[in-house]
């Protein structure tokens, strides 16, 4: 899509860190996303840290959706029994953006090699808003936010909000 086809959309961000141990002063990944969004002129209108609990994550999806149109969940996307972010969010997506996870893992592969297969990352649309789930490492959130989400968010939201009720 050419830039002249993009809708004049105001992007607002929500950052949700999934962790049982991080606090606002130790949440380097959440802070990195907030700083990157702010640097791109995107106001962060919601920030929270919640435990890796399926029901809490699903509840937080709706809180974040009520406050922003670009929601980024960081953490809880791995393979351990406690990692529940993707399982909580994926069933709520109306449309999946399959290319997001594919591109994230490709770019991760370029940095960390075959360990990239362990990187859970999904994105999709709920009610015209974009939702991203990315790993919790600071390096991973920098890669996802800086190289994929921020450059494409207006394009994504232009499509996602088309024909909204």
Steps between C-alpha positions, in 0.01 A plus 500: 500500500636839406525751783237724339245220552553487877221639713591786733484282810611603846686204644482446874698230673441255782790303645429195715786307657423142600717412799475375856828663599535835323401832650484836319859579604634164373287471186770585246304343214181693570701821539678434169167468317362814665813695404492376141131584461552845652795559267269423207241751626265231633345582836488209743159521665520175698779308674474206736687201634293190565581139592508224240142386560265420212193672649695809609657534157163470323349757734792735434448467124162670537632768736778583254261496202285760676800733533713458185504375142852351504530247783832328566527209742855407595597182680335165559542385139748217557471126536486458876183386672462848652513686167135575419492823297452350155246246627304782664506748211488287183137383541389864536648614169245567227774495235856378539792686344698185420784690339586669829614183675672377187693826452584527870652150501691572175649815648571312826671224302730762348602602853492179706496212253282193527396580858250732330262203469436541875374856447124509535359806326152565361297799393148564391200727504217536748226754431718704264794513741839329465621257766857368515646230726880493514766340717605674819871553440604859448685406182186332361272795578745743341505288185122459482404859586774686315526286187145372445221650713583870483578508126173318415249602769322770298479267201360221722247732664390642164402150391374384838268797545355486148125445505483528879151517642 
